[in-house]
């Protein structure tokens, strides 16, 4: 339960920092919020993997991480595909 609270806090901080990036008055404020966004986003990735190790073990854990890696691999292609599509 403690990890879920930490994950939710990381998600909220990520959303707040994204809004901060949108309304940044100058480049220094933008860089600060972008740094905060990166740190909170990385926290979410690490904590979600820790939750998976709590929920699964053995073959199920291997399957879950395999599926997660596949989704992350496809997600990395989406901006490239969208960029080609909209040109």
C-alpha positions in Angstrom: 0.0 0.0 0.0 2.9 2.3 0.7 4.3 1.9 -2.8 0.9 2.8 -4.3 0.8 6.1 -2.3 4.4 6.9 -3.5 3.4 6.0 -7.1 0.3 8.3 -6.9 2.4 11.1 -5.4 4.9 10.7 -8.3 2.1 10.9 -10.8 0.6 14.0 -9.2 4.0 15.6 -9.1 4.5 14.7 -12.8 1.2 16.3 -13.7 1.9 19.5 -11.7 5.4 19.8 -13.3 3.8 19.4 -16.8 1.4 22.2 -16.1 4.4 24.2 -14.8 6.2 23.6 -18.1 3.2 24.8 -20.0 3.0 28.1 -18.1 6.7 28.8 -17.6 7.6 32.4 -17.9 11.2 32.0 -19.0 13.6 29.2 -20.0 15.0 28.8 -16.4 11.6 28.1 -15.0 10.9 25.8 -17.8 14.1 23.8 -17.2 13.3 23.6 -13.5 9.9 22.1 -14.2 11.3 19.8 -16.9 13.9 18.5 -14.4 11.1 17.9 -11.9 9.0 16.2 -14.6 11.9 13.9 -15.5 12.6 12.9 -11.8 8.9 12.2 -11.1 8.5 10.3 -14.3 11.5 8.1 -13.5 10.1 7.5 -10.0 6.9 6.2 -11.6 8.8 3.7 -13.7 10.8 2.4 -10.9 8.0 2.1 -8.4 5.7 0.4 -10.9 8.3 -2.3 -11.5 8.6 -2.7 -7.8 4.9 -3.2 -7.4 5.1 -5.8 -10.2 7.7 -7.8 -8.2 5.5 -7.6 -5.2 2.5 -9.0 -7.1 4.1 -11.6 -9.3 6.9 -14.1 -9.0 8.5 -16.8 -11.2 7.0 -17.3 -14.6 4.3 -14.8 -14.1 6.8 -12.0 -13.3 8.8 -13.0 -16.4 5.7 -12.8 -18.6 4.7 -9.4 -17.1 8.1 -7.9 -17.7 8.2 -9.3 -21.2 4.8 -7.7 -22.0 5.9 -4.4 -20.3 9.1 -4.3 -22.5 7.0 -4.9 -25.6 4.7 -2.1 -24.8 7.5 0.3 -24.0 9.2 -0.6 -27.3 6.1 0.1 -29.2 5.4 3.3 -27.3 8.9 4.7 -28.3 7.9 4.4 -31.9 4.7 6.4 -31.6 6.2 9.9 -31.8 8.3 8.8 -34.8 5.3 7.4 -36.6 3.2 10.5 -35.8 6.0 12.7 -37.0 6.1 10.9 -40.3 2.3 10.9 -40.6 1.8 14.6 -40.0 4.6 15.9 -42.3 
